[in-house]
Amino acid sequence: MANAFDPYREALVIEQHTIWPADYEDWSAGDKARAEALLHAAPADAAELDYVRQHTGFARVITVTPADLDRVSVT
């Protein structure tokens, strides 16, 4: 289950990960990188956001949804 945006954990994010559904496997690496940068620039707006606890902080994990891509206008 995805977590809500958390300013405390967000301040401790040391890694960013993006999970792409199979629907987007035909996207180029450049297109995915551009979308990832836009999504991680505004994590509070992500539809599926999760924080994974690590030894030195948190990893932010965003699972890409069509709504996210519509929001950042990369489709």
C-alpha positions as CSV (number, residue, x, y, z in Angstrom):
1,M,0.0,0.0,0.0
2,A,1.3,3.4,-0.9
3,N,2.1,6.0,1.7
4,A,0.9,9.6,1.7
5,F,3.5,12.3,1.1
6,D,5.4,12.9,4.3
7,P,7.6,16.0,4.7
8,Y,9.7,14.4,7.5
9,R,10.6,11.3,5.4
10,E,10.9,13.4,2.3
11,A,13.7,15.4,4.0
12,L,15.5,12.1,4.6
13,V,15.2,10.7,1.0
14,I,18.6,9.5,-0.2
15,E,17.5,7.5,-3.2
16,Q,14.8,7.7,-5.8
17,H,13.3,4.8,-7.6
18,T,10.6,4.6,-10.3
19,I,8.5,1.5,-11.1
20,W,7.3,1.3,-14.6
21,P,4.3,-0.9,-15.5
22,A,4.7,-3.2,-18.5
23,D,2.4,-0.9,-20.6
24,Y,5.4,1.5,-20.9
25,E,8.1,-1.0,-21.9
26,D,8.3,0.5,-25.4
27,W,9.2,3.9,-24.1
28,S,12.8,5.0,-24.8
29,A,15.2,5.4,-21.9
30,G,15.3,9.1,-22.5
31,D,11.5,9.5,-22.4
32,K,11.4,7.5,-19.1
33,A,14.3,9.6,-17.6
34,R,12.5,12.8,-18.5
35,A,9.2,11.5,-16.9
36,E,11.0,10.3,-13.8
37,A,12.6,13.7,-13.3
38,L,9.3,15.4,-13.5
39,L,7.6,12.9,-11.2
40,H,10.2,13.0,-8.5
41,A,10.3,16.8,-8.7
42,A,6.8,16.9,-7.3
43,P,6.4,13.7,-5.2
44,A,3.4,15.1,-3.3
45,D,1.4,14.8,-6.5
46,A,2.3,11.2,-7.3
47,A,-0.6,8.8,-7.3
48,E,1.4,5.9,-5.9
49,L,4.2,7.0,-3.6
50,D,6.0,4.8,-1.1
51,Y,8.9,5.3,1.3
52,V,11.3,2.5,2.0
53,R,13.4,2.7,5.2
54,Q,17.1,2.3,4.7
55,H,20.0,2.4,7.1
56,T,20.8,6.1,6.4
57,G,17.4,7.5,5.4
58,F,14.6,6.6,3.0
59,A,14.2,5.7,-0.6
60,R,11.3,7.3,-2.4
61,V,9.5,4.9,-4.8
62,I,7.0,6.2,-7.3
63,T,4.9,3.7,-9.3
64,V,4.0,5.4,-12.6
65,T,0.3,5.6,-13.4
66,P,-1.4,7.1,-16.5
67,A,-2.7,9.9,-14.2
68,D,0.9,10.8,-13.3
69,L,1.9,10.9,-16.9
70,D,-1.1,13.1,-17.8
71,R,-0.2,15.4,-15.0
72,V,3.4,15.9,-16.2
73,S,2.3,15.9,-19.9
74,V,4.9,13.5,-21.3
75,T,2.5,11.1,-23.1
